[in-house]
Amino acid sequence: MEHLALAQLEAALDTIRETPKCEGVLSLIVRRPTREAREVLEEGMLTPDEGLVGDSWKERATAQTSGGKLNTATQLTLMNSRVVALLAQSQERWQLAGDQLYVDLDLGLENLPPGTRLAIGSALVEVTAEPHTGCKKFVSRFGMDAMLFVNSPVGRQLCLRGINARVLEPGTVRVGDRVKKVAMP
């Protein structure tokens, strides 16, 4: 797979900026039961203790605080479906981004600052301040220009790499569910 050049990625910014601001759609659910393993789900359960039930977020380095406690600020990762569609170039490759929930919703800092609450299916989640910036795996899967794009000043403002969130109220989420901004800090 040939990766897109930075100029090609930047040319898509207008389309990304057209993403709905208040209410969108859950496009894909991906559970990561172990490192490098992905399960595409039609339906998942979100809980305050588990995040996406069956996902391995608790075993990841970002799940631990310096005091050894669980860092629920990294429980879930959400990525804009328009961004991942651009980077992956086919829906079969979306899951390689490593996020759990792919949504057609503006995830930018101005639209969803930390503390914003989102209703997804019957669950309630809260956007956290923990940055989501990508890693070596992201570069190998989508290219260095993709990493530069999502971490550019515009990319960070729009949270193109995605956002972190925690589950406040448990519930079932299904592909096609509404993702609705319900409260701002």
Buried (B, 14 or more C-beta within 10 A) or exposed (E): EEBBEBEEBBEBBEEBEEBBEEBBBBBBBBBBEEEEEBEEBEEBBBBBEBBBBEBBBBEBEBBBEEEEEBBBBBBBBBBBBBBBBBBBBEBEBBBBBBBBBBBBBBBBBEBBEBEBBBBBBBBBBBBBEBEBEBEEEBBEBBBEBBBBBBBBEBBBEBBBBBBBBBBBBBBBBBBEBBBBBEEEE
